[in-house]
Amino acid sequence: MRVEIWSDIACPWCYVGKARFEKALAAFPHRDEVEVVHRSFELDPGRAKDDVQPVLAMLSKKYGMSEAQAQAGEDNLGAQAAAEGLDYRTRGRDHGNTFDLHRLLHLAKEQGRQDQLVQILYRANFAEERFLFSEGTDRVVELAVEAGLDEAAVRAVLADPAAYADEVRADEREAAELGANGVPFFVLDRKYGVSGAQPAEVFTQALSQAWGARSPLQLLDEGGAEACGPDGCAVPQH
């Protein structure tokens, strides 16, 4: 079974939702047969690459709230994250364009390191004292290398704006086609969708339902035609 997760590194509910989903997945009896794929979704696609600002200022401008209200929201998110065992820095974080991060996640997918990079980027953005966006390319390279990616390959992708750009845009078009207008958005076997950072119990139910709904293979011919199997190939006896 395949679970696809549309998310953005700048999305705090994606950070929390991933933890809740993984809690459900860890207890799922068929967890070793579940493939998890992370898909790209930018919450702020129009932001210029060099436009970096404090999170509170961004929230105040975007939602028309005071910084005190924005801070209260961050404190609430911090409490939600703590309930899932996550560290969450409620003050002093920055915000920027995530397109390059998504491009690197596609590189990581090719190398089987996607989940590692997603988790490291979440940690860097939400939990660490250092900035993710303000420190520039070297900071991103450092994190990608920590996830197991080759430094030269990472720098090559970051230096080429076209590298994996089509893959990111394809993910975003697909999200729109599936009706996802926010993240996190979980799609199970292209049959069931779960929107938002739902409680772990909801993900448990969704996993069980999707697993049970898998269609068994329909054999068109159950005749005794020759075939090869684990024990070898049948030899015609004439």
N, C-alpha and C positions, 0 to 999 in steps of 0.2 A: 504494500500500500504506500502511496506517495502523499505526503503532506507538503503543500507549498505555502510559504508564509510571505506575504507582501508586507514590507515594513520599511522604515527609514531610521537611520542611526540617530537623527535628531528628535525622534518620537519617544517620549518617556513611557507612554503606555505600551509601546512595542517592547521596550526593555522589561517592563513588568509582565506583559503578556507572554513573552518568551519563557520567563521563569515559571509561570503558571502552566503553560502548555507542557514544559519539560517535566514538571511534577507529575502531571497526568500520564505522560508518555513513559516515565520511569516505572510506573505501576501497571502499565498496560501489558497483558500477558504476551502479546505478539510484538513487543517493541523492537525486537531484533529484525523484524520483517517490515519495518516502517522506514521509508526513505524521506528525509526532510530536506527540502530545497528552499533557499531564501531568494525571494524575488525583489526587484527594485521598485520603490515608490518614493518620490520626492514630495515632501510636504511644502517645500518652498522653492519650486523649480525656477522661478523668475529671479531669484536672488543672484546678484553678480558674484563671481568667484572671490573677489577681494572684499566683499561687503560682509564684514564680521562685526558683531555687536554683542553686548551683554544680553543674556537671556531675558532678564527682567525688562529691559528697554524694548526688546523685540515683542514680548508678550503685551506690554502696555500699548504699544503702537498698533499691533495687529488686532487686539480685541477691545481697544478703547477703554482700558481699565487703568486704575492707578497702580503705581509700583507696589504699594502696600497690598492691594488685591492680588497682584501677580505673585508677590512673595507668599501670600497665604496659600495660593494654589500650589506653589512649589513645596511648601511645607506639607501640604496634604499628600502630594505625590511622594515625598520622602517617607511619610508614614506608610503609604501603600507599598512602597519598595521594601521598606524594612520588614514588613509583615511577610514578605517572600524571601527574606534572608539576603536582600540586596543592599549594597551601600548606595547612597544617593546624596550627592552634594547639592544642598538646597540653596547655596549662595555662591556667587562668583563664577558661574559657568558662562561659556560663550556660545554663540550660535552663528552658523555659516552655511554655505552651499554644500550639499552632500553628494553632488554628481560624481566627483572623482572617487569618493569612497565607494559608491555603487559600482563604478568601473572596476575598481580593485576587487570587489567581491565577486565579480564575474571571472577575473583572473584566478582568484582563490578557488572558485568552484571547479575550474579546469584541473587544479592541482589537488583537489580533495581536501582543501583547508578552509572551506567557506564558513562552516559553523565556528571554527576557531577564530577567524577574523571578525565575524559578527560580534562574538562575545567580547573580544578584546576592544573593539571600537565602542561598544556600549559602555564597557568599564571606563575607558578613557574619557568618554563624553559625560557620563553621569556620576562617576564615583571618584575619579582621581583629582588631585589638587591642580595638576598641570592642565593647560588648555588643549583642546583638540584642534580647534580651528585657527586660533591666533598664532600658533607656533609654526605654521606653514608646512611645507613639503617634508622637511626632515623629520618632523614629529610623526607624520603619517607613515613614512617609510619605516621608521623605528617600530611602529606598532605592527605593520605588515610583516616585517622580518620576525617579530616575536611570534606571529601566527604561523611561521614556518615557510613564508614565501621568500624567494630569491631577491636580494636587494636590487641587483641590476635589472631584473624583470619588472620589479615594482617601479623603479625610476623611469624605465622605458615607457611604461603605461602612462604614468603621470605626465611625461614630457610630450605625449602624443594625444591630443584632445579627441582624436577619432577612435582610439583603441577602446573597444568594448562599448562605445557610445550607442551603437545600433542595438546591442543586447539590452542595455538599460532602457532605451526607448521602447523596445518590443515588450519588455516586462510591463512598462507603464501603460501601453496600449491594451495589453491583455487584461490588466486590472480594470480598466474602464469597461472593456467588453463584458467582464464578469460582474460588473455592477459595484465594484469597490470604489467608494468615494472617500474612504478614510482607512487608516491603518492602526493596529495590525489587522490583517485580513487573512484568515486561514482557509485553505481549500483542500478538502480531503478527497483524493481519488477523482477529482473533477465532478463529484456528485453532491458534496455537502460543503457549505460555507459557514464559517464562524467569524463574526465581526466583533472586533474590540478585544480588550484584555479581560476576557471572561474568567470567572472562577475556575479553578482546576477541575471541579466537578463537571462543568459544562464540557470541557475538553475530554474528560473521561467518557462521558456519554457520546460525544461526537465520534471518538475513536472506535468505540464499541459498535455504534450504529453503522459507521462506514465499513468496518471490517465485516460485519454480518451481512451487509448489502452487496458484497462483492459477487459478481455474477460467475457461477461455475462455468467451466468450459463446456460448450455444447459440441459433442462429437457428431459429425455428419455421417460417418460410416464406422460402424463398430465391427466390421468384418475382420477376418484374421489375416490381413495383408502382412507380408514380411516387414520387419523393422529391426533396428539395432537398439540395444539397451545397455544397462550397466554390466550385464553379464556377457556382452558380445552380440554378434549378429546371427540371426537364425540362418542355418544352412538348408537350402531346399533339399528335400529327400525325394528323389525320383528313382 
